[in-house]
Structures are given as structure tokens and as C-alpha cells.
Amino acid sequence: MKLDLENKLALVTASSAGIGLEIAKSLAREGARVIVNGRTQASVDKAIKRIQQDHPQARLEGLAADNGTLEGTQATVQQFPDVDILVNNLGVYEAVGFFDETDAAWQHLFEVNIMSGVRLARHYLGKMLERRTGRVVFISSESGVTPAPEMAHYSATKTMQIGISRSLAELTKQTAVTVNAVLPGPTRTEGVEKFIQDIYPGLSLEEAEKKFISENRPTSLIGRLIDPAEIGDVVTFICSDRAAVINGATIRAEGGLIRSAF
């Protein structure tokens, strides 16, 4: 299927590793010009080199900016005043019991997970609406629907992203702009691998993964961690003209973990 993303400029926040890197790869493979973002120039350069190794013809732009801060988002929109596609992928998490989650921890996750996407959407979505075309995607999480007890603050921010995404989609009526939220399940990123091995320090990564899924995500129908590239391809399709009728949606890419049919 041809996705017709040539000549589209896409910003993927936090795309120097993990899910963001795979989203950037997938978009680049389909012909989009992709802004690769990380907090440091070194991380951005490394990510660009990794993408070009697999896709030598990829058209990539580098953006060293911490979009988890007001100053970082200001630097981003100054360097790239307009984009066709915005993927709000930036997010942080930590496993902490509710009674140990400090005010500072709640504020930090809110600032990074929520305000980064709000600030960038406030800038770029308005321009998309003027042109009457564009794509905004929030990378939420299955935790936004099935909150994790060990990450109450993280889960709360992911639920908020779903609500924000739907609210912004309401602004796109009778245009070709769409705003959607994608909900990955547990995904095999370096951060998640470390997180799982910290929970089961005496087991191999393969054993720890199986134990984590069976004990912590037993409703998963695929029974494994998701490959980040699988999320990348879902997001790329949502960003294409082929997905024009998908708007204001919560797209579950969590391996069947969520039992609700709706």
C-alpha cells in the first residue's frame, strides 16, 4: 500500500531511541522528511546514522531540543515553524508506589508528558487548520485505559493525553486535519527491558519478559512485548492520507491487553 507521504515534513519528538526512533524510521521509509529529535546533538546524530544505515535515501533533519521544557518547545518551533505531521511521542515513566509519588514527581510527569504535546499542538495544529490538512498523533499508552497501580502518575498523564487528543480533534471538523491517540502496550525498548530486569534481577531478559507478561499483563493476547517497529508502522499509517477517516480515535496497539470491546 502506497501511503503518499512524500514531501511531508514530520516532527517526531523523542525520536532518538525506542518507539520514537522506529516511528521516525517508518515515516522516512515511506518518503516523509523527518525531524529526528533528542535532547542532545550527540543522541540526534547517532539516531540519524542508525536510520540512514537501514534507509540510505532517508531525508532527515536533526533537532537537539528538550521538548519537555517550555524553552525546548520554543526552540523547536523557532527552528521548524511549520510541519505537516506532529507525533507527540515524548514521555517519561517510573515505577513508584502511590504513597511514594511526591508532588515534584507528579509535576515532572505532567510537564513532560502533557505540556510538551500541548505546547507543540498549540503551535502546529493552528497552522494545519489554516491549511485544512495535517496530522497530529499523541502516543499514549494502554495504561491510559487500564491504569497501572505502580505508576498512578504516569497512568493519569496517559489518560489525559487521550482526552486532549479527542478535544483537539473536535477542532478539525470539515477539514482534512486529524488528531488521534495511539495506545501501545508494553514495548521492547531499552528502557522497558531495564525496567523488567530491575523487577526480576535474577532472570535472563527472555525469562523476565515472560514472567512480567504472565504476572503483570496476563490479559495480553499476543503474550509478549511489542516490537517498537510494530508501533512505528501503525503510527505511519495513521499519518497517511489512507487514514483520512480515522479522527478523534483511540487506536489500541497493545496486543489485545485491554479486554473492553470499546
N, C-alpha and C positions, 0 to 999 in steps of 0.2 A: 504494500500500500504506500503510495507516494503522499507524503504529508505536506509538501509545498511550503517548507519553512525557509527557503532561500530568500536572502535579503531581509530577513527578520533579525532584529537585534534583541538578544535575550540577556537579562541580568539574573544570575542565579547567586543569591547570597550564600556565603559559607560553602563555596564550591571547590575548595582546595583539597577536600578529602570526603570520605564517606558517601552518603546519599547525594549530597550536592555535587560532588565530582562526577558521579555517574549520571546525574541529570544533565550536567554540562556536556559530558561525552555524548549522550544520546541526542541532545539538541544539535550539537556540532556535526554528528554523523548524518543528520537529516538536512544539513545545509545552512542552519542558522549561524549567525555571527554571535558568539557567546562571550559575555563578560565573565571572566573567572575571578572570583573574589575570595580573598583571605585577609587575615589581619596583618600579615607581614608580606613584604615583597618576596622574600625567600620562599614562603609557602605558595605564593601565587606562581612564581617561576617554576617551582617543582611540579605543580599541578598541570601547568601548560605543557611542560615537557612530557608528562605522562600521557596526556590526551594526544599530543602530536605523535607519540610513538605508535599509538593504535590507529590514529587518523591523521596522516601527514598533511592532508588537504584542509584540515580544520581551520576555520577562521576564528581566531581568539583574540580577546582584549584582556589585559591584566588590570585588576583593581585591588590595590592594597588599602583596605579601609575596614575599621571595626564598626560594622553597622549595628552593633549592639549599643552604640552610644549616639547621642544627638550629633556630636561632632563628626562621627563616622558617616552618618547618613547625609549630613550636609556636604561632606567631601565627595560622596558618591554622586549626588545629583548635580554637583558642580562639574565633575569630570564627565558625567554622562547625563545630560539634561533630559534626554528622551529615550525611551525604549519601547519596543513592540510587545515584549514579553517580560513580566516580572515574576520570578519564582522566589517567594519568601521562605527560604529553606533554613535560615539561621535559627538555631535553638540550642539550649543547654539543658542538662538534666542532672539530677543527683539522687541517689537512694538514701533518704534520711527519714527516720520516723517522724510522725507529725509533731510530737512534743519536743523534738529537737530542731524543727524547722524555725529558724529565727526570723524576725522581721526583715533583717538585711537579706536573708536568703530569698524570702518571698519577693522583696523589691527587686533583687537582681534578676530573678527569672522573669518577672513581669517586664522589666526594662528590655531585656534581650529578646525574649520570646514573643512579646506582644508589641512593644513600642517600635521595634525595628521594622516590622511589617506595616504597622500603622503609618509611620512616618514616610516610608517609601511609597506606599499605596496612595497616601495623600498627595504626593507629588506626581507620580506617574499615572495614576488612574484618571486624574482630571484631564491630562493630555490625551489619553486614549479615548475618553468620552468626546473630546473635541473632534478627534479624527473619526470617531464612531467605529473604531476597531482596536483590538488589543486583547491581551490575555494576562490575568493575574491569578497565580496559584499560591495558596498557603499550604505549606507542608505541616499538617497537624499530626495526629497520632491516634491509634486505637485507644490510647489512654484518655483521649478526649471524650470517648463514649463509655468505656469501661475503666473508670479511674483506678489507678494503682495505689494501694494503701501505703506503699513505701515511698511514693512520690506524689503526695497530695498537691503540693505547689506546682509541680510540673504538669500534672493532670489538669489542674484548674486552668493553666495557660493554654493548654491544647483544646479544652472545651471553648475557651474564649475565642480562639482562632476560628473555630467552626462558626460561631455566632457572627464574628466580624466579617468573615467571608460572605455569609448569606446577606448581611446588611449591605455590604458593598455591591453585591450582585443586584440588589433592588434598584441601584442607581443606573443600571445598564439597560433598562427597558428600551426596546425598539432600536437597539444598536447592535453592532457585531462584536461588542466587548463582552467577555465572560469573566466571572470571578468564581473560582471553585476551591474547595479544600480537599487535599488528598490525605488519607489516613493510612500510613504504613503501620505494619505490625513490627515486632522485634526483628531488627535487620542486622545482618552480619557486617557491622562496621568495626573499626579498630576499637572505638570507644565501648561498644556493646560487648565485644569479645573480652575486653579488660574487665568490664562490669560483671560479666558472668563468671570469669575466673576468680574474681575477688570474692564472689559468693561461694564458689566451690574450689578453694585453693588447692586441694589435694588431687583433683581430677585433671585429665587431659582436656584440651579445649573441646574435642568431639564429645567426650563423656559429659562434660559440664553443660554443653549445649543441650544434649538430650535430657539431662536432669532438669535443667532450667525450664525447658518447654513442658515437660511432663508435670512438674511441680508448680510452676508459676503461670503457665499459659496452656492449661490442659485442654481448652476448647479449640485450640488451633487445628484446623482440618488438614493442613499440609504437614504438621508435626515437625517443623524445622524452622530455623532462622531464614529470613528472606534475603535473597541476594540483592545488594543495592542497585545493581543494573536493572533488576525487575521493576523497581520503583522508578528508575530513570525513564524507562520506556513508557510506563503509564503516564508520567507527567508530560513527556514529549507529545504523546497523542492528545492529551487534554489541551496542549498549547497549539495544536494544529487546527486548520480550517475544517478538518474532518470531524472535529468535536464541537462544531458550532452550536448544536442543540443542547449541549451539556453546560448548564449555567446555574449558579446558586446551589450546586450539588456538593454532597459529602461523599467522596469517592473512596470506598473501602478497598485498600490494597493490603489487607492484613492476614491473608491466608485463611480466611474463614473463622478467625478467632472470635469475632463478635457474633453471638447467637441470634440476636434480633434480626428479623427479616426486613426491618425498615431502618 
